[in-house]
Amino acid sequence: MNTGNKFVLEKITSEEYGPERPPNDWADTALLIPHESLRREISCMRASIDKLVAMVVGEEDREVQNWQIQFFCEWVVEWLEPSIHEHHDNEEDIYFPWIATKAE
């Protein structure tokens, strides 16, 4: 079952899958989908950091405002970090034990 047609392969952030090597089955997509969202959020975080730094060092037309740094930090602490921990908890508590039963 080739699942490559269910994804915009050029937009996948994975280093393992893409136009030359699309995901092939449920096992590929079970790992791809949750990690794709995390990689996208981390990519947005990096872009935000780059923008804030550029504003701080004067490479942008405007200066960074305190509220921008505050909102960024709140987003990391209140959303991103808990999301990553929840994802890893789910892998350890649900996904990996289930996969282990299939490998026996």
Protein Blocks (a to p, Z undefined) as FASTA:
>chain_A
ZZklmpcfklpcbfkbcfklccfblmlmmmmmmmmmmmmmmmmmmmmmmmmmmmmnopaf
bdcdfklmmmmmmmmmmmmmmmmmmmmmmmmmmmmmmmmmmmZZ
